[in-house]
C-alpha cells in the first residue's frame, strides 16, 4: 500500500504535529504508515483511511466490521469516514487550484533530523 495522504500533501502535517506534539512520529507515519509505531486500534484506523483514500470502491462491509471490532461505534465510523473524505477533498481542491503550502508552513514544525 502506498503512503498515507499526508505524505503527499504537506498541508496536513502541521496539524498532526500540533495535535501530537511529535513531528518525528508524524514524519514516520507519513513516510511508512504500515510500519509506524501505532496501537492495533490506530493501525486499523490507518488501514481504513488508506483504503478509503487509495481504493475507495474496495471498501466493503467487512472493513466496517473491522472498525467495529476495534471499538468504533456507528457515530465514530461516520466521523472517521467524514474526516478521511474531507481531507481528500480539501487536498485535491487546493492542489487543483494550484495552492501549495509555503516553505514556512511546511518547515514550521518539521524535524531537524
C-alpha positions as CSV (number, residue, x, y, z in Angstrom):
1,X,0.0,0.0,0.0
2,X,1.2,3.5,-0.7
3,X,2.0,6.1,1.9
4,X,-0.8,7.9,3.7
5,X,-2.2,11.0,2.1
6,X,-0.2,13.3,4.5
7,X,3.0,12.1,2.9
8,X,2.0,13.6,-0.5
9,X,0.3,16.7,0.8
10,X,2.1,18.8,3.4
11,X,-0.9,20.8,4.4
12,X,-2.0,18.0,6.8
13,X,1.3,17.5,8.6
14,X,1.4,20.8,10.6
15,X,-2.0,19.9,12.1
16,X,-0.8,16.5,13.1
17,X,2.4,18.0,14.5
18,X,0.3,20.3,16.7
19,X,-2.1,17.6,17.8
20,X,0.6,15.1,18.7
21,X,3.5,17.3,19.6
22,X,5.8,14.8,17.9
23,X,6.9,15.9,14.4
24,X,9.3,12.9,14.2
25,X,6.5,10.4,14.7
26,X,4.3,12.3,12.2
27,X,7.1,12.0,9.6
28,X,7.5,8.3,10.2
29,X,3.7,7.8,9.9
30,X,3.6,9.8,6.7
31,X,6.5,8.0,5.1
32,X,5.6,4.5,6.1
33,X,2.2,4.1,7.8
34,X,2.3,0.3,7.7
35,X,5.4,0.3,10.0
36,X,4.7,3.3,12.2
37,X,4.6,2.8,15.9
38,X,0.8,2.5,16.4
39,X,-1.5,0.6,18.6
40,X,-3.6,-2.1,17.0
41,X,-6.6,0.2,17.0
42,X,-4.6,3.0,15.4
43,X,-3.3,0.6,12.7
44,X,-6.9,-0.3,12.0
45,X,-7.9,3.3,11.6
46,X,-4.8,4.0,9.3
47,X,-5.6,1.0,7.1
48,X,-9.2,2.1,6.7
49,X,-8.0,5.7,5.9
50,X,-5.5,4.4,3.3
51,X,-8.0,2.1,1.7
52,X,-10.7,4.8,1.5
53,X,-8.1,7.2,0.1
54,X,-6.4,5.0,-2.5
55,X,-9.1,2.4,-3.4
56,X,-12.5,3.8,-2.2
57,X,-14.5,1.4,-4.4
58,X,-12.9,-1.5,-2.5
59,X,-14.5,-0.5,0.9
60,X,-16.7,-3.4,1.9
61,X,-18.9,-4.3,4.9
62,X,-16.0,-6.3,6.3
63,X,-14.0,-3.1,6.6
64,X,-16.7,-1.6,8.7
65,X,-16.9,-4.7,10.8
66,X,-13.1,-4.4,11.4
67,X,-13.7,-0.9,12.7
68,X,-16.5,-2.1,15.0
69,X,-14.2,-4.8,16.3
70,X,-11.6,-2.1,17.0
71,X,-14.1,-0.4,19.2
72,X,-15.7,2.2,16.9
73,X,-19.4,2.7,17.1
74,X,-21.5,4.0,14.2
75,X,-21.0,7.7,15.0
76,X,-17.2,7.2,15.3
77,X,-17.2,5.3,11.9
78,X,-19.1,8.1,10.4
79,X,-16.7,10.7,11.8
80,X,-13.7,8.7,10.6
81,X,-15.1,8.4,7.0
82,X,-16.0,12.1,7.1
83,X,-12.5,13.1,8.2
84,X,-10.8,11.0,5.5
85,X,-13.2,12.3,2.8
86,X,-12.8,15.9,4.0
87,X,-9.0,15.8,3.9
88,X,-9.1,14.1,0.5
89,X,-11.5,16.7,-0.8
90,X,-9.6,19.7,0.6
91,X,-6.2,18.4,-0.6
92,X,-7.5,17.7,-4.1
93,X,-9.2,21.1,-4.2
94,X,-6.2,23.0,-3.1
95,X,-3.9,21.0,-5.4
96,X,-6.4,21.5,-8.3
97,X,-6.3,25.3,-7.7
98,X,-2.5,25.3,-7.7
99,X,-2.3,26.2,-4.0
100,X,0.9,25.0,-2.4
101,X,2.0,25.2,1.2
102,X,4.6,27.8,1.9
103,X,8.0,26.7,3.0
104,X,7.3,28.5,6.3
105,X,4.2,26.4,6.9
106,X,5.9,23.2,5.8
107,X,9.0,23.6,7.9
108,X,7.4,25.3,10.9
109,X,7.3,22.0,12.9
110,X,9.4,19.8,10.8
111,X,12.0,17.6,12.4
112,X,15.6,18.8,12.2
113,X,16.9,15.2,11.5
